[in-house]
């Protein structure tokens, strides 16, 4: 590392002790730093892709609450001044021992390789919930893979402990004062405000934008890359918070999916059917709203939701800030409206109005922690005569970009949901152009979209709440 005085050396807190980020000669992952530099080998390396959960550790957020995160796809440069807890640290806490003993009493471990990750996930859950339901437990451990024990003993072990777990207060760091940190040939830049951000992007040309890193870090394996600069955005408060206004929300681009999930639970509850299947709790701790939109994938889970809500994007570049409707953002496969040195700052989402109904469904090859095969989101409003006054449909996975289903929406409105199968097939043929790939054939995607439209029709006509994607 570059020479710095002790006060300005990069550091963080592991198991409630300060650790200096010394002798790091490459852009190393937190997992490898813990195992090789700190000798905390209880944290395991399984898939190195954020899928198996064996590498799970706990991280304290800004409110002092615990959340699980995959250390294999988190770089050391992303956690400066953060508080991290590993299985070694948790096992020494008297408050955590009842959970470990409960899991042991239910024979919830055989080979033991995955056990540290399960313990981390369960500890984060029990810090918040005294008696979580079985469905909540299943969601909690959806990012943890067990190959030999089976999940029933693990679930039973968590259920058997009917008490919350209290953790020590994390060490307050007051925010990182570093402007840069160097790891081998990689330099991290830490702007603290939009002003500092504009100053950087106005003069620099070659750099990588990083926030959660759940996508980019899959490709950025630990190595001493050619000289590179990483612009880390999470220290800009405005980009990491949700601001509630009278009729809308301003969601910072660095807001995690976990934070967005909490917003949806209160204001956009039907979207949870999609959000809780966005990766896993470990992924949602790190993944960001802006990152998901910025990849401009046609199967991005958030785009259809924001499209039906008629959101707007605030984009920041060297010349300042501009606002565009999200419908104008996606330009082609993995292409968008961002100009050179421009990035997403926030998403402006109108609140739903009285009489609005929203829906969201996602289809994937497996229920948890999988990429979408296709998805559907909808917003509609009924008039006093129970006729459709307005409807917006948006879909992912059935074209080169997330798109609106204009013809289909017109059919649903004009027929007041009493359409024929042939009419629906004709309308969809104008709106979607699915392809065949490893996740599904074009024929399947077309048929599945018909099924999702029918599911929405059933929900509206029956007057019931949104039917789960798992319901018939």
N, C-alpha and C positions, 0 to 999 in steps of 0.2 A: 504493500500500500504506500501511497505517497506519505511523506513525513508531515505530521501535524502535531500541534501541541496536544497535551492530554485532554484539555478542556474541549477541543473541537474534534476529537477522534470519533468516528462512527461507533455507535454502541446501541445496545438494546438490553432488555431484561429477560433472563431465562430462569424460570423457577424462583422468581423474586430476588435474583441477584444480578447486578450489572455485569454485562459481558462486553468487552471491547472487540470490535470487528477487525482484529489484527491478523496479519499473515494470510490474507486472502488474495490470491494472485489471479483469480478469474471471477467471472460473473456466476458465482456459485449459488445453488439452491439452499433454502433453509434446511431441508432434509440432510443434505451432505455436510453442511456446516455443523449441524447437531451431532451427526454420527462420527464424522472424521475429526473435526476441530474440537468439539466439546466432549466426545466419547459418550454421548447419550444414545446408546445403541438400542434402547427400548423402542424408539421410533423406527419402524421398519420400512424398507423399500420393497414394494411389490410391483406395481405396474409402471410407476413413474409417469403416469398420465392423469392422475386425479380420479381414477375410477374405483380403486379397491379400498381406500381408506386406511390402509395399514400405516401410512405416514402421518395420520391425523395428529395434530397438536391443538392446543387451545390458545386463542388470542383474545385479549381484553379489548373491547371496543372503547370509544371515547366516553361512553356512559359508565364504564366499569363492569359491563356485563360480559360474560364469556361466550365465545362462539368457536366452533370447530373449524379448522382450515386444513387443506392439503399442503403439507410442507414440501412435497416433491415438485409442485408447480408454483412455488413462491420463492422469489429471489431474496437474498439477504438485503439487497439494496431497497427492498420494498418495506422492510419492517424496522427501520431505524427508530429508536426510542419507543418501540412497542413492547408490551409485556406478553411473553410466551410461557406456556406451561406444558411440559412434556410428561410422559408417563412416570418418569423418575420423580419429578416434582410432585405430581398428584399422589403417588404412593406414600409420600412422607406426610401427607396432610391427614390429620385425625378425622376431619370432616368427610374425607373421601373414602375412608376405609370401610364404612358400612356398605357402600355400593359394591366395592371390590369383593367383599365377603358375601354379599347377596348373589353376585354372579357366580362365585365359586360354589356356593351352596346348591345352586341349580345346575351344576355341571356345565356351565356355559363356555367352557374352554377345553379343547383337546390338544391340538398341536401347539396352540398358543401364539402362532405367528400373527394372526389378525387381532388378538385380544387387546393389545394396547390401543388400537384404533377404536374398537368398540367401547372401551372404557372412556376414552376421550369424548366420544359422541354422547355417551350416556351421562357423563358428568355435566356437560353443557346443558343437557335437557333437565337434569335434576336440580341444577342451580336455579331454574326458572319455574319448574312445576313440581308440586308435591305428589300429586296422583295423576300423571298423564294417562290419557286413554291409550288403548292398544294401537289405534290408528296413528296417533301422534308418535308413539314409539317407533312404529314401522317407518314413518317418514324420517325420523331422527337417524335411524340406522340404514337408510336407503343408500347412503354413500359408502357403506362398509361391507366388504365381501368376506364371507366365511365359507371355506371349502370343505370342512369336515364336521364341525359341531352341529350345524343346522341352527336355524334362527329361533326355534321355539324355546330352547333353554335360555337364550340370551334375552328374549322378550320377557320370559317368566322371571328372570333374575331382576330385571329393571322394575317390573310390576310389583315384586315382593317388597321393595323398599318404599315405604310410604312416608317419606320425609324429604324436605328440600336439603340441598347441600350448600353450605355457606363456605365461600372461598375467602382467603385473605384479601384485603384491599390491594389493588395493583399499585405499583410504585408510580407516582405521578412524575411525568417527565417535562410537562409544560410545553411540549411540542419541540420538534427538532429545530436547532438553530443553524444546522449545516446548510449551506447553499449547494455544495457539491460533495460527492464521495467517490473515490476511485478504487475499483477492484480490478487489478490487472490492467487490461487495455480498455476496460469499460468505465466510463464516467457517468455517474448519475447526477442529474440537475434537479434541484428541489425548489421550484418557485412557490412563494407563499401567497401570492395575490395575482389577480388578472393583469395588473400592471407589469409585474415581473414576467408573467407568461408572455405578454405581448412583446416586451423587450427582447426576450430570448428568440421567439419565432420570427421576429423582424430581422435578426442578424444571422441566425443559423439556418443552414439548409439541410444538412444530413443528420438526422436524429430519429429515434424511435419513441413514439408516445406509449407510455405505460401507466396503467392504473391497477386493475385486478390481475391481469396477465394470465387468465385461465385459458386463453387461446394462444397467445404469442409464446408463452413460456413452455408450451408443449414442443415447440420447435427450437427454442433457445436452450439447448442442452448445456450443461456445465462445461465450459471450455474457455480458453483465452482467445476470444474472438479477435478479428482485426479491430483496430481502433474504432470504437463506437461511442455514441452519446445516447443516453436514455433520459427522456424528459418525463419525470414522475409527477403526476398531477394530484395525488391524493392530499397534499398539504394545503391545497387551495380550498378554503372553507366553503365558499359559495358553490364549488363544484361537487362537494361531498354531502350536501344537506338538502332537505326537502323544505321548501317554503310554502306555507299555506296562505293563500290570498282569499278574498271574498268569494270569487267565482272560479278559482283555478288553483292549480298546484304548479310550482316551479321545481322540477326535479333535476338536481345537478347531475352532470354526466358521469361523475364518479360515485354516485349513490349506488350502493350494492343491491343485489337482488334480494338480500335479506331485509333491507330497509324498505324496498319497494313492496315486498310481500306484506309487511306490516301495514303499509298504506292501503294495499288492496283489501286486506282483512276488514278495514274500517269503511272504505269508500267504494271499492270496486270488487266486492266479494265474489261475484261469478267468475272473475279472472283467476281465482285461486286454483281452479281445476288445471290450469296451464302452469301457473307460477310454481306451485309446490312440486312440479315434475321437471322444473328447470334444473338440470344437473342433480345435485344433492345439497344438503345443508352446508357441507364443506365448500362446494363450488359457489353457492349463493352468498357465502360469507365474503368472497373475494370478487366474483364477477360483477360487472357494472352495467348500468342502463346504457350509458354512452358507448361502451365497448360492444354490446350486443347489436346496437343500431349501426355503429360505425363499420362493422364487418360487412354490412350490406348483403348478408346471405339471404337467399329466397326462403330459407327455412328458419330464420331467426324467430325466436318465440315471441319477442316483444312487438315487432313491427305491426302485425295485424291488430293488436290491442290498441296501440297508439293511433293507428289509422282510423279505426271506427270512432275513437274519442275525438278525432279531428285536432290532434296535437300540433304544436308548432315547435320548431327547433331553433335554438339560438346558436349561431356559428361564430366563432372568434378567429380573426386573422390579423395580420400585421396592420391592416387599416381599420381595425375595430370590429364591432359586432354587427351582425345582420340576422334577421329572422325570416325563416321560410316555413310554409306549411309542410308537414312531414310527407304529404302526398307528392311533393315535388322533389323529395330527397333522393329517392331510388331511381337510378337512370338506366340500369342494365344489370346483368349478372355480376355481382360483386363491384358494381360501380355506383357512385353517388355524386352529389352536388358539391362536395367539399373541394375548395380550390387549394392550390399549393400553400402549405404552411397554415392551413385552416383546420379547426377541430370543433367538435360539438362541445358546448359549454353547459347547456341545460335543455330540458324538454319541458314545454309549457302545456299542461293538460287541463282542459276545462272540466269542471265538476259536472257530473250528470245532473239533469234537471228532473223535476217532478214529472212522473209519467214515463221516464226513460227506463228501458230494460236493456241490460247488456248480457252477452253470452260469450263463452270462449271454450273451445275444445281443441285438444291436441291428440293426434294419432301417431304412435311410434311402435317400433318392433317389440320393445318391452316397455312396461309401464313406467318404471323409475329410471332416471338418469340416462335418458337416451335422446338422440337427436330426433327432431320431428320428421315424420314422413310427409304429413300435411297438417294444416291447422285451419281453424275457422274462428273468426270473431264477428260479433254482430251488435248493433245498437238499434233499437226501434222504439217508436213512441206510438201509443194508441190514442185515438181521440175519444170523446165522450160516448160515441156510439160503438166503441170497441172495434173501430176500423183502423188500419195502419195509416198513421199520418205521415210518418217518415221512417226510413230504414236504411242502414248502411251495413254492407257486408264486406269483409276483407278476409283474404286467405293467403296462406303461405304454403310453399311446396308444390304449387300447381302452375308455376310460370317462372321466368328468369328473375323476377323480383316479387316481393310481397305486393299484392294487388287488390283492387276493388272488384267486386262482382256486381257490376252495374246492371247488366241485363237481368241477372237473377234477382237482384233487389227490386227491379221494376216489376218483374213477374209477381213476386211475393206481395208487393204493395197493391198492384192492380187487382189481383185475385183475392186479396185479404187472406192469404195463406191457404186458399182452397184451389190449388193448382193441380193439374194432371201430371203424371210421371213423364209423359212425352214432352209437355211444355217445359218442365224443369230440365230435362236432358238437353233440350234445344237451347235454352237460355245459358246453361252452363257451358255448352260447346262454344258459345261466343266469348265467354269470360275467361276460361282456363285453357292452358296448353301444357298439360303435364308430360313429363318424360319418364322413361323407365331407367331405374338405377338399382343399386344394391338394397335400397330401403323399400322399394315397391315398384310395380309396373305402372305404366300410364293408365292402363285399364283399371287397375286397383284404385289408383288415386281418383279417377273420375267417379267410380262407383262409391268410394268412401265419402267423397264430397256430397254426393246425393244423400248418403246416410246421415251426415252431419246436418244438412239442411232439414231433413226430416226430423231429426232430434230436436232442432230448434222449433220447428213447427209444432211438434208434440208438446214441448214445454210451454209455448205461448198459448196454444188452444186449451190445454188442460188447466192453465192458471197455476201450475205447480212451479216450484223453484227449479232452477236449471238441473236437468238430469245429468248425472255423472257420465263420463265417457265409458265407464265400466258397466253402466246399466243397459239393459236391452231396449 
